[in-house]
């Protein structure tokens, strides 16, 4: 599965993307179909297909994804005004790429409910 995964191919440099932030565990880039002025995707380098596939030993990674979102919100100057972090799971939940990822959205007032 990981060999055909779009996000794994971005991580490997096979599919081009302008990385906004990266460390040894995550990479971040702009969403191709932004839903707000700031819409970043934060993905782990480790292939995990969905939220349902997280194992106990992966919980630190989920925390790192959230900490990365916090860091980016500060860097993008949206932290104080507010932002949203979304993780979709499976088709009915809106997941389109089966590689765990967070959406960081901000830069405008975000309404509720979201979908």
Buried (B, 14 or more C-beta within 10 A) or exposed (E): EBEEBBBBBBBEEEEEBEEBBBEEEBBBBBBEEEBBEBBBBBBBBBBBBBBEEBEEEBEEBBEBBBEBBEBBBEEBEBBEEEBBBBBBBEEEEEBEBBBBBBBBBBBEEBEEEEE
